[in-house]
Amino acid sequence: MRGTVTVISSASTLRAKEVQADPNRTSTSQLLQRSVASLRGLLTDLMVLARLEAGQEHRHVARFDAAEVLREFCDTFRPVATQRNLFLEAEGPQSLPIEGDCVKILRIAQNLVLNALKATERGGVRLLWEERTISGVQQWLMCVQDTGPGFQSSSAAAPLEQALRQATAEAHKVEARAESGGDETAGSDPAPYA
């Protein structure tokens, strides 16, 4: 499969060189190249998932600019939203240097954004990121918001909705205890921050 994607990538690069004189064809060619790059990323993700299931996946922690990566991700996936008459916005500080596994963070963003786009019929999706400090510990967060219908209490998603509400409530309690200088572990196990 990788070989096929490489052939398609090479063909799209050659096609881009051929159509540089025509602005209409140039934007289509650029979209094709971004889509091929996305396909290559999905193929890589599939291979990583196979390694993960086989117990062979490892994290590669390094310093990178999360804002730059997430903004570029949104630029790549914006045509998918546009095809569905939706918006896809990227919001956050211009730069957000962090340490982490860039590939895995990008995979999380991709899963969340694609799911949000699938569930949204009108409006759109926002991918937000920010930096914050809690009890002297620097953290960053990534959030995906959409204008979709949300969970319906009578649907099969009701148990998931309840679990999310409980996890969110617990996270808010832990955050409040941390900000007030109280014992973060008192009462219950704290919910992990994203």
Secondary structure, DSSP 8 states (H G I E B T S, - for coil): -HHHHHHHHHHHHHHHHHTTT-HHHHHHHHHHHHHHHHHHHHHHHHHHHHHHHTT------EEEEHHHHHHHHHHHHHHHHHHTT-EEEEES-S--EEEE-HHHHHHHHHHHHHHHHHH-SSSEEEEEEEEEEETTEEEEEEEEEE-S----TTSTTHHHHHHHHHHHHHHHHHHHHHHHT--TTSSS------
